[in-house]
Amino acid sequence: MTIHARLAHVGVYAHDKPKLEKFYSDVLGLVVTDSGPGRNGVELTFMSSSASNHHQFVLVTGRPDTSGFNPINQISFMVDSLSQLREVHNRALGNGATGMRITCHGNAWSCYFMDPEGNTVEAYLDTPFHVPQPHGVPFDISKSDDVIFAETEAHCRATPGFMMMDEYQKMMAEKLAR
């Protein structure tokens, strides 16, 4: 049996759970779906932005002092448009996010920032292009959608390994079927 699991939700230990609840609600529009005690004396908050997913994100009390090392690489959230990406960028800055980085990966436009506890958060949306990864160049999120799209397409077409995303997805579907 072949299994291709999809990421369903992320759980993060928190020092200040109420502060992170507010941050993720204000910046990404997540809502609390449930909250209560868990095993071993921790408190859990379940959050989602989808009526069909009870939780996409879980906050758990009891984050240990990691002495400057955060064991979380990043927490990624997909948005639907460049205008939503701009809004997340603005909301994050307005809610105290630090380390803002705007990156075009060729296959996605991303906005990276640190939440109040130093976790790296990515908001992103896919482009219709594929270039081999890892790949990343800064882009100006304040430009119009049309300009960002045109600049991204030109950059991607000049990158070795470029193909349209539908072509790449067809290739991957064939690979996964083998």
C-alpha positions, 0 to 999 in steps of 0.5 A, spaced: 500 500 500 502 506 498 501 512 502 502 519 501 500 523 507 498 530 507 500 535 513 493 536 517 495 540 523 501 543 527 502 543 534 506 548 538 508 549 545 507 556 548 510 560 553 504 565 553 498 561 550 493 567 550 498 572 547 499 567 541 492 565 541 491 573 540 497 573 535 494 568 530 487 570 530 489 577 529 494 576 524 492 570 520 484 570 522 484 563 525 479 562 530 479 558 537 475 552 536 476 548 542 480 549 549 481 545 555 486 541 559 490 535 556 494 530 559 500 531 563 497 538 566 498 542 559 492 546 557 491 546 549 487 551 544 485 548 538 485 553 532 482 553 525 480 557 519 476 552 515 469 550 517 471 543 515 477 542 519 476 542 527 483 544 528 489 546 523 493 549 529 494 547 536 497 551 542 500 547 548 502 550 554 509 548 557 514 550 552 521 548 555 526 553 556 530 552 549 536 556 551 536 560 545 534 554 540 527 554 537 526 547 535 521 549 530 523 550 523 517 554 521 509 554 521 506 555 514 499 558 512 497 558 505 493 564 503 489 565 497 492 572 493 497 577 493 492 582 497 491 577 502 499 576 503 500 583 503 494 584 509 498 578 513 504 582 512 501 588 515 497 585 520 504 581 522 508 588 523 502 591 526 502 585 532 509 586 533 512 580 528 519 581 527 524 578 522 520 580 516 522 577 510 519 577 503 521 571 498 519 569 491 521 561 491 519 561 484 513 556 485 510 560 491 510 568 494 512 568 501 512 572 507 516 570 513 516 573 520 517 571 527 511 570 532 512 573 539 515 567 542 520 567 536 517 561 532 518 562 524 511 563 521 510 563 513 504 565 509 504 564 502 501 562 496 503 558 490 505 561 483 503 557 476 511 556 475 516 551 478 523 552 479 528 547 482 528 548 490 531 551 494 530 557 491 529 564 493 529 571 491 526 578 495 521 581 491 517 588 493 510 586 495 508 593 495 508 592 487 501 591 483 499 584 482 500 584 475 508 587 476 509 581 481 506 576 476 510 578 470 517 579 474 516 572 477 515 569 470 521 572 467 525 570 473 522 563 473 523 562 465 530 564 466 532 559 471 534 552 469 529 547 470 523 552 469 517 549 467 509 550 468 506 548 475 501 543 471 507 540 467 511 539 474 504 536 477 503 531 471 510 529 472 509 528 479 503 524 479 506 519 474 512 519 479 507 517 485 504 512 481 510 508 479 
